């Protein structure tokens, strides 16, 4: 994947996370990954592996400690992607 913006990353994450949400739940940038989507450590690791493959990056596990919302995750991916240029 070439240059992607933070908004494109956010949009892709929202689309991907829709499959983990209840049918009538809308995923937004402020959706809480743990309390609203009930993402446990296994789901999170699977999501991170998918993100790493999709964006050709490596996400350090300790970087996830500050990730609470979908926007936090998008910002982290964007930052890692930018640093890996």
C-alpha positions as CSV (number, residue, x, y, z in Angstrom):
1,X,0.0,0.0,0.0
2,X,1.5,3.4,-1.0
3,X,0.9,6.7,0.8
4,X,-2.2,6.4,2.9
5,X,-3.7,9.2,5.0
6,X,-4.8,8.9,8.6
7,X,-8.4,9.2,7.4
8,X,-8.0,6.4,5.0
9,X,-6.5,4.2,7.7
10,X,-9.4,5.2,10.0
11,X,-11.9,4.3,7.3
12,X,-10.3,0.9,6.7
13,X,-10.3,0.1,10.4
14,X,-13.9,1.1,10.8
15,X,-14.8,-1.2,7.9
16,X,-12.8,-4.1,9.3
17,X,-14.1,-3.6,12.8
18,X,-17.7,-3.6,11.6
19,X,-17.5,-7.4,11.5
20,X,-16.7,-7.5,15.2
21,X,-19.6,-5.3,16.2
22,X,-23.3,-6.0,16.8
23,X,-25.3,-5.8,13.6
24,X,-26.8,-2.4,14.4
25,X,-23.7,-0.8,15.9
26,X,-21.9,1.9,13.9
27,X,-18.2,2.1,14.3
28,X,-16.8,5.6,14.5
29,X,-13.4,7.1,15.3
30,X,-14.4,7.4,19.0
31,X,-15.6,3.8,19.3
32,X,-13.9,2.2,22.4
33,X,-12.3,-1.1,21.3
34,X,-12.6,-2.8,24.6
35,X,-15.9,-1.5,26.2
36,X,-17.9,-1.1,23.0
37,X,-16.6,-3.8,20.8
38,X,-15.5,-6.2,23.5
39,X,-12.2,-6.9,21.8
40,X,-10.2,-9.2,23.9
41,X,-6.4,-9.9,23.7
42,X,-6.9,-12.7,21.1
43,X,-9.1,-10.6,18.8
44,X,-6.7,-7.7,19.2
45,X,-3.6,-9.8,18.3
46,X,-5.4,-11.1,15.3
47,X,-6.4,-7.6,14.3
48,X,-2.8,-6.4,14.7
49,X,-1.5,-9.3,12.6
50,X,-4.0,-8.4,9.9
51,X,-3.0,-4.7,10.1
52,X,0.7,-5.6,9.9
53,X,0.1,-7.6,6.7
54,X,-2.2,-5.0,5.2
55,X,0.1,-2.0,5.9
56,X,3.4,-3.8,5.7
57,X,4.4,-2.6,9.2
58,X,5.4,-4.1,12.5
59,X,3.4,-3.0,15.5
60,X,5.2,-3.3,18.9
61,X,2.9,-4.9,21.5
62,X,3.9,-2.3,24.1
63,X,2.7,0.5,21.7
64,X,-0.9,-0.9,22.2
65,X,-1.1,0.1,25.9
66,X,-2.3,3.6,25.0
67,X,-4.8,2.4,22.3
68,X,-8.3,2.8,23.5
69,X,-10.4,4.1,20.5
70,X,-10.4,3.3,16.8
71,X,-8.8,6.7,16.3
72,X,-5.9,5.8,18.7
73,X,-5.3,2.7,16.7
74,X,-5.4,4.6,13.3
75,X,-3.0,7.2,14.7
76,X,-0.6,4.5,15.9
77,X,-0.7,2.8,12.5
78,X,-0.1,6.1,10.7
79,X,2.8,7.0,13.0
80,X,4.5,3.6,12.5
81,X,3.9,3.7,8.7
82,X,5.3,7.2,8.6
83,X,8.4,6.2,10.6
84,X,9.1,3.2,8.4
85,X,9.6,5.2,5.2
